[in-house]
């Protein structure tokens, strides 16, 4: 599989989500106190991401 979401625990003990494409981390989320919250973040990204606007802040 070329891309995947990965839930992991950071050094502070919080759950984070990273999105990987060909083993390269494309982005990582904020920390969540529960794994369920991290899973909810993934569902939100999948649901809302495709229609999100693109904000280009450079010339």
N, C-alpha and C positions, 0 to 999 in steps of 0.2 A: 504494500500500500504506500503510495507516494505522500499522503498527508494524513495527519491524525491530531486529535486533541489528547493531551496527557495531563492527568491530575497528579500532583506531587506535593510533598510537604517541604516547606522551606526551613531554614535554620531556626526561625522563630516559632516553628510548630504550626504555622498556618498552611491551609491548603491553597494551592495556586493552580491555574490552568495555563498550559503553554500549547501553542499551535505549532506543529512541526510540519515542514514540507521537505521531503528528501533528507531527513535527519537534521535539518537546519531549523532552529527556533525562529519563527516569524514574529511572534508576539507572546507576551505573558501577561496575565491578569494581576489585579491586586490580590492580597491575601484574604482568605475566607476562614472563619472559625470552624466550619463543618464541611465535610466532603459533600453533603447534600447541597450546600450553597454553591460549591464549585460546579457541581453537575447542573444546577440551575443556570449558572453563568454560561455554560456551554450551550444549553438549550436557547437561552436568550440571544447569543451570538448567531446561532444557526437560524433562528426565526427572524431576527431583525437585521442581521448583517447584509443579506442580499440587496435590500432596498436602501441601505444607508447612503447618504450623499457623500461625495468626495470633496473635501475641502483642501484646495491647493493654496498654501500660504507663501509660496515663492513666486518670483517673477519669471 
